[in-house]
Each structure stands twice: as C-alpha cells, then as structure tokens.
Amino acid sequence: MSIIALYLLLLKATATSFAGMGSLPQIRQDLVVTHNVITDEQLSQAVVIGRSAPGPVGAYVVSIGYFARGWPGVVAAWLAMVTPALLVIPLVTLLRRWLH
C-alpha cells in the first residue's frame, strides 16, 4: 500500500468519527479486512500503545501507521489524525464571513 493510500484511508476514518476510538471499526475494515496491510494482533497492539501513552485517545492511529509502513507511515498517520482539526479553522472563518 502506498503512503498516499494509507493517508487517505486513515483520513477517511478519522474525519468521519467523532471520538478517539470511533475510527477503530473503519480502520479495521480498511486495513485488516479489505487490504490486509496489518493483522488484528497489530491493530490490538496499536490500540494498547495509543491508550498507554499520554495524549489524545486517537493517538493509536500513529501506531497503526508504523505497523503499516514504518516511519513514513507514522508521518502519514499523524497527518491524517490532525488534518480534520486543521481544516476546521479555515472552514469556521469562511462560515463566519458568510453568515455576516
């Protein structure tokens, strides 16, 4: 799987969930069942790593990126994790201008 495909799959999962662990079923479906990029054991390990580390609950996505593609996967997963939050800022600004 390419880095861009990994980024897009993780972005889809993180952008459509409203909580940290909410993206887990979509990630499992895409990366374990459909594309066979990681195993269920690796997914479980990533969740344990993410839950034991300080920070946001959804940080397990970064561990999934590591299991899927190594360090480039970490970068892609981190970008997929923060992209929805970073896109909200310009969207709120545009919405504010449109409403006024």
Buried (B, 14 or more C-beta within 10 A) or exposed (E): BEBEBBBBBBBBBBBEBEEBEBBBEBBBEBBBEEBEBBEEEBBEBBBEBBEEEEEEEBBBBBBBBBBBBEEBBBBBBBBBBEBEEEEEEEEEEEEEEEEE
